[in-house]
């Protein structure tokens, strides 16, 4: 009991607890005290919102902990334009040098990765790696569509024939000015990307002409070729080789030129891995996961509306829908596709409650498939909803719809029975035997019954007649 503890003992206990807390805080502060080190990060896969969040948070933490250099291993097929530009802006404004290193061997810095490599203070590649193909993919599209710089409606073969005709005209002396090729939007996107990457190249004294070629012609280079053409600064076998080569180099930061310490190779390397927040963001912003969460959320709310009080479908639906909307607001979403998915799901469910012999359901499946294909408005690798997943969802929906229609068809072939005779022939269980009546349990309901037989609770009986709400039963 508290009143049995002496004040002196209580005071000593409080003092001991305070001392422990003070030592714990001091230990934490000592661990977080800045110290010189190399901050190692990794960008692997398609660049999206989760990548930007990870890079931004990790670099800020590294700066606070006293990092002298940020070393980033990169292996990417490209990514979203907005996410890539956020990373580039963070690199350009960084108060400490950022080294982008295409690593390990076999890795690539394609599309958005090329822009990030050009933006870095130190651009390096491992042997057997590649970079380039920086043409904005939005103006590419599926086979048969115009290639960058082509005219609308022309395929690649048609454009080659057009080029041959143009060269023939030139050889015949036709020196007249030709109209600019491509649509206005295509030229706008290309020219904007060219200006952006040339500006990054000129900032760090790299090959701006090849950078433009990478955008206009999707050109690529291997590591030795990139070094020879002054696209990158270093070809290194591993991290230690890279650190030894950059020791003493002068780089351009936002605040001015800075010389990297000659002892940089001797600094410890601290690995900054994504935390749980980055992992969660990467998971829900995956287009496949966002698509599944969206469908679960829609169906959950619909079924909760048709069966109020179930709670589980509604709770799961709300959580999944909120997570899906969060993911979709950071992804390039086509809202017409989103609307088609919602309408398709509503039509499929409507078929269950207002049978239209397949008209609503089939229309719903078609709307669901078309909306799913249109949902993510980008051709960036890794940032699209898988066609296999869409096919699986459409197949399951179609199978569910077919099963329901077959059940409706069987019910239509079943002989019609008057409502007041629907229970005749059914089996029930005696619930209670009272002096005035018998209570039987049938299909989850309690019915009043009468019988000429002597019955007892728990006994099975068969319904032989129905008179309104009164059943006539006999021992089964």
Steps between C-alpha positions, in 0.01 A plus 500: 500500500617853423454629855742233629792632286718749682558841339875437489460176300253667261737793447792269426286306251399818318862619492617165361233509228596856407868401481418205271298724271779756492756231409268366230455845346873566523574168332256577219651845454846351488389255234343779290800732530624591149811320379676499160390209281382396153122465467417203275154481339346289225248575225386171350209461257257751357520850652176609663366694800643247746848544349476878537386472862780256583770710331383827655468367856825302482707793367360734765584247770849451355565873501384527861731212602805660341538309173781630278376332183176339381565190290199365310495165325253520212346234277181623335308466173360851553215650694241771537599848386375679813679260737825522302496879494448511878808282548700717258402820680607343828837401350562848355422672832698252713768665720717186473612320181277228356663218304263301279657161427346258247570180689535199503620366165201439276309796644369790292402864541242524224251780432452690829820342635700682231363836613586420863851394398552828312373699801745343747824668606681171429376263227648151508434161346617147564630286214229329288237763581306730266321833496285696255165448322376822656217569255178585689299178472160672502543589134602149405211260555422159357634368171359672197483845658721788388856498626650820648522754222259312274171614354166394642370175353841383376667180610877463520517338154292778349730757658806327355342515154420866556862568595618328183266711289620814677865410435417436133340842479807657657730327251285634215555850625188556704638721775171643620428514872315201642232529765598389847427129546267365766204647679526818703477302825777261394732787409415676824587197715818423308628858503426539869691181581791603277528841667483339846772240442727746314476735797604218734790406270628859473484544878757226555693532172378176345418412140183697425483396134482132584244578771278654233555195280392275787170690515431543129629162376489287818879445468680282755861453611707246687719606790829532303322687219337735749836577661666558162223739390512695831148397594616367838800574719616157618487129423554312827496132588352547848434757771859514628634545149251782447590675827871482422446654157288792624737590785619858451256578217333840482122493447239770452238532773216745530712713734809488276795276429617252762795261510436147618726397785805292395419269795146428378587136426586448867160614629255234623206417271157516666214326318173700498226252425129581453304509827150359556342817367688472171420129477129566555498784248681284245248221555179701465630716211572187299238525222406133540438539874319833458273340238415205726438730799267710285291199398486361855394841630224541240356151546528524879292819516246363250442180699483697825228713342299192404546331838506780762644398834751249364775755586793288374446573126449869577805535725727309261355693206557843655860420600587353159329785315685768699833326440418467129407868470824599675698287253308626198549866590877459468478285185417624149134396496251525214178601675285372213651156564431535874137593429460201266631263770251634755211483251602148395503376861158658564354336189632156597349530849179642356463181294475305825207704632327598175550203265509618139601163351861618465463847349612689813767246593659473156502879470661519844778255408572693179510833686724346769752369245510823295532714814778277637701536179454879507555544876875575516577765238867427429718259304782502757621142564385375839236773532214333316226262605596153380291373211508156664350645819229677300426177315481308828259754654287497184503119494393471864226761450380324185502159672308640796250659263463177299439299817231746607330491159498119504340508843236740369442272202451196727260695719294596194472133399385396846122438513319788662351434841231717666638712778271346758627151407875575468589318824309181431737204490775680691665352812492690829614441859270523799611790716242479780176319578240715677151404615337715232746475214828362373798720399727375223829636367522533122764694299598709799140592582255384769162390366176407679393145418247231583522125473299190572816320608659520839817706460785603725766776478787424262297259289502537122163551331374544144264776392190350335283810478518876539215728602635854503743516790391166647667178389372146519781257571549129553779300656788458258 
